[in-house]
Amino acid sequence: MKPTALLMCFLLVLSCTSTDLVENWKNPDMDSYTANKILIVGMTQNTHARKQFEKLLKLEYASRGVEAVMSVELFDAAFTTKKKSVEELKTIENKLIRDGFDTILLTKVIGVEDKRIYREAFVDYHTSLKTFKEDYLKHQDIFYNPDYYYQYSVYHTVSSLYCICPTKDRELIRKGYIDITDPNSMREIVKDYVRLITVVLEEQQLINPKIEPTTKEDSNEIL
């Protein structure tokens, strides 16, 4: 699915950051979708990042008039300490439906890729390095200089939106793949990640536009 002008503009803004939308899919059978009560789940061993992510996304939904619940608020710490069976997950899903939930947003890290690049810019070696001596002198740092290469990690993540509505088929609504490159500030990465998700959801008519506060007090409550 090709992003439209609004999404393209936002991606250009994020191009200087380390959060990039790689692939985006929306269920073609759904023109639009509005959640009434959504459970936000961040699957990561980093508890602080999980809480930060779920809280910011909860605020985004709240500012759009949607009731959102963080998984860290709903489940105790023991929930993530052992694997769950199909029956256990079915029981959890049925309880969520009884409690009024109709949507789950599940975000997780699906892989980490370590990369290494040469720190210097590419040059035309056909003309610039004409002798063995020149070539060797220029690149001998390979043997002993740890700064010769720049090493970094790319975290591959996926964010999926599921309908668990009791009156219709429970199905995948949308899925987006996002890469996080060489994260330095977890706080800034989470903020960029949440902004990107909400812009894409709004673009795909899967979340309502933000409700502007009518008073200063309302504005402070949202912030």
C-alpha positions as CSV (number, residue, x, y, z in Angstrom):
1,M,0.0,0.0,0.0
2,K,1.5,3.3,-1.1
3,P,1.5,6.1,1.5
4,T,-0.4,9.3,0.6
5,A,0.8,12.9,0.9
6,L,0.3,13.3,4.6
7,L,2.2,10.1,5.4
8,M,5.0,11.0,2.9
9,C,5.5,14.4,4.6
10,F,5.7,12.7,8.0
11,L,8.2,10.1,6.7
12,L,10.4,12.9,5.4
13,V,10.4,14.5,8.8
14,L,11.4,11.2,10.4
15,S,14.1,10.5,7.8
16,C,16.7,12.2,10.0
17,T,15.8,10.0,12.9
18,S,16.4,6.3,13.4
19,T,12.8,5.1,13.1
20,D,11.7,4.0,9.6
21,L,8.5,2.5,8.2
22,V,9.6,-0.5,6.1
23,E,6.4,-2.1,5.1
24,N,2.7,-1.4,5.7
25,W,-0.4,-3.6,5.1
26,K,-4.1,-2.9,5.7
27,N,-6.9,-5.5,5.4
28,P,-8.5,-4.6,2.0
29,D,-11.9,-5.7,3.4
30,M,-11.9,-2.8,5.9
31,D,-12.2,0.8,4.6
32,S,-12.2,2.2,8.1
33,Y,-12.3,0.9,11.7
34,T,-12.8,2.6,15.1
35,A,-11.9,1.0,18.3
36,N,-14.1,1.5,21.4
37,K,-11.8,-0.1,24.0
38,I,-8.3,-1.2,23.1
39,L,-5.6,-3.2,24.9
40,I,-2.0,-2.0,24.1
41,V,0.7,-4.7,24.4
42,G,4.4,-4.1,24.0
43,M,6.3,-7.4,23.9
44,T,9.8,-6.7,25.1
45,Q,12.1,-7.7,27.9
46,N,12.9,-4.0,28.5
47,T,10.2,-3.2,31.1
48,H,10.9,0.5,31.2
49,A,10.6,0.8,27.4
50,R,7.4,-1.3,27.4
51,K,5.8,1.0,30.0
52,Q,6.9,4.1,28.2
53,F,5.6,2.8,24.8
54,E,2.3,1.7,26.2
55,K,1.7,4.9,28.2
56,L,2.4,7.2,25.2
57,L,0.2,5.2,22.9
58,K,-2.5,5.2,25.6
59,L,-2.4,9.0,25.7
60,E,-2.7,9.1,21.9
61,Y,-5.9,7.0,22.0
62,A,-7.2,9.0,24.9
63,S,-6.8,12.3,23.0
64,R,-9.0,10.8,20.3
65,G,-11.8,9.7,22.7
66,V,-10.9,6.0,22.8
67,E,-10.5,4.1,26.0
68,A,-7.1,2.4,26.1
69,V,-5.6,0.1,28.6
70,M,-1.9,-0.7,29.1
71,S,-1.0,-4.4,29.4
72,V,1.2,-3.6,32.3
73,E,-1.9,-2.2,34.1
74,L,-4.1,-5.2,33.2
75,F,-1.7,-8.2,33.8
76,D,0.6,-8.8,36.7
77,A,4.4,-9.4,36.3
78,A,3.9,-13.1,36.3
79,F,2.0,-12.9,33.0
80,T,5.2,-12.6,31.0
81,T,7.4,-15.0,32.9
82,K,6.2,-18.2,31.2
83,K,4.8,-19.3,27.9
84,K,1.1,-19.4,27.3
85,S,-0.9,-22.2,25.8
86,V,-3.5,-21.8,23.1
87,E,-6.2,-22.5,25.7
88,E,-4.8,-19.9,28.1
89,L,-4.7,-17.2,25.4
90,K,-8.3,-18.1,24.3
91,T,-9.4,-17.7,28.0
92,I,-7.6,-14.3,28.1
93,E,-9.2,-13.2,24.9
94,N,-12.7,-14.2,26.0
95,K,-12.2,-12.3,29.3
96,L,-11.1,-9.2,27.3
97,I,-14.3,-9.4,25.3
98,R,-16.5,-9.7,28.5
99,D,-14.7,-6.7,29.9
100,G,-15.6,-4.6,26.8
101,F,-12.4,-4.8,24.7
102,D,-12.8,-5.0,21.0
103,T,-9.3,-4.3,19.8
104,I,-5.7,-5.3,20.6
105,L,-2.6,-3.5,19.4
106,L,0.4,-5.8,19.6
107,T,3.9,-4.5,19.1
108,K,7.1,-6.6,19.3
109,V,10.7,-6.9,18.3
110,I,11.1,-9.8,15.8
111,G,14.8,-9.6,15.2
112,V,18.1,-7.7,15.7
113,E,20.6,-7.3,12.9
114,D,24.2,-6.2,13.6
115,K,25.8,-4.2,10.9
116,R,29.2,-2.8,10.1
117,I,30.1,-0.1,7.6
118,Y,33.3,1.6,6.6
119,R,33.6,5.0,8.2
120,E,35.0,6.8,5.2
121,A,33.0,7.8,2.2
122,F,33.4,5.8,-1.0
123,V,36.0,7.0,-3.4
124,D,36.9,6.0,-7.0
125,Y,39.6,3.6,-6.2
126,H,40.3,3.0,-9.9
127,T,41.9,6.4,-10.2
128,S,42.8,7.4,-6.6
129,L,44.8,4.4,-5.5
130,K,47.3,3.6,-8.3
131,T,50.0,1.8,-6.4
132,F,50.3,-1.0,-3.7
133,K,51.9,1.5,-1.3
134,E,49.1,4.0,-1.6
135,D,46.4,1.3,-1.1
136,Y,48.2,-0.3,1.9
137,L,48.9,3.0,3.6
138,K,45.3,4.1,3.3
139,H,43.8,0.9,4.7
140,Q,46.3,-0.5,7.1
141,D,44.0,0.6,10.0
142,I,42.0,-2.5,9.3
143,F,44.5,-4.5,11.2
144,Y,44.5,-2.6,14.5
145,N,42.1,0.4,14.6
146,P,38.7,-0.5,16.1
147,D,37.3,2.8,14.8
148,Y,38.0,1.8,11.2
149,Y,34.5,0.4,11.0
150,Y,31.2,1.8,12.4
151,Q,29.2,-0.9,14.0
152,Y,25.5,-0.6,14.8
153,S,22.3,-2.6,15.4
154,V,19.0,-2.5,13.6
155,Y,15.9,-3.6,15.5
156,H,13.2,-5.1,13.3
157,T,9.7,-4.6,14.8
158,V,6.2,-5.2,13.8
159,S,3.0,-3.6,15.1
160,S,-0.3,-5.4,14.5
161,L,-3.9,-4.3,15.1
162,Y,-6.4,-7.0,15.8
163,C,-10.2,-7.0,16.0
164,I,-11.6,-9.2,18.8
165,C,-15.2,-8.1,18.3
166,P,-17.7,-10.7,19.5
167,T,-20.2,-10.0,16.8
168,K,-17.8,-10.5,13.8
169,D,-14.8,-12.5,12.8
170,R,-11.7,-11.9,14.9
171,E,-9.1,-10.9,12.4
172,L,-6.0,-8.9,11.6
173,I,-6.8,-5.3,10.6
174,R,-3.4,-4.0,9.8
175,K,0.3,-4.7,10.2
176,G,3.3,-2.4,9.9
177,Y,7.0,-3.2,10.0
178,I,9.3,-0.6,11.5
179,D,13.1,-0.6,11.8
180,I,14.8,1.2,14.7
181,T,18.5,1.9,13.8
182,D,21.2,2.3,16.4
183,P,18.9,3.7,19.2
184,N,20.7,6.1,21.5
185,S,17.9,7.6,23.5
186,M,15.1,5.1,24.4
187,R,12.8,8.0,25.3
188,E,13.2,9.7,21.9
189,I,12.9,6.4,20.0
190,V,9.7,5.5,21.8
191,K,8.2,9.0,21.1
192,D,9.2,8.8,17.4
193,Y,7.8,5.2,17.2
194,V,4.4,6.2,18.7
195,R,4.1,9.3,16.5
196,L,4.8,7.1,13.4
197,I,2.2,4.5,14.4
198,T,-0.5,7.1,15.1
199,V,0.1,8.9,11.8
200,V,-0.1,5.7,9.8
201,L,-3.3,4.6,11.7
202,E,-4.9,8.0,11.1
203,E,-3.9,7.9,7.4
204,Q,-5.5,4.5,7.1
205,Q,-8.7,5.6,8.9
206,L,-8.1,3.2,11.7
207,I,-7.9,5.9,14.4
208,N,-9.8,9.1,14.7
209,P,-8.1,12.5,14.4
210,K,-7.0,14.0,17.7
211,I,-9.7,15.9,19.6
212,E,-8.5,19.4,20.4
213,P,-8.9,20.4,24.0
214,T,-11.6,23.0,24.6
215,T,-9.9,24.5,27.7
216,K,-6.5,24.9,29.1
217,E,-7.3,22.5,31.9
218,D,-8.3,19.8,29.3
219,S,-5.0,20.4,27.5
220,N,-2.9,20.0,30.7
221,E,-4.9,16.7,31.5
222,I,-3.9,15.2,28.1
223,L,-0.3,16.2,28.4
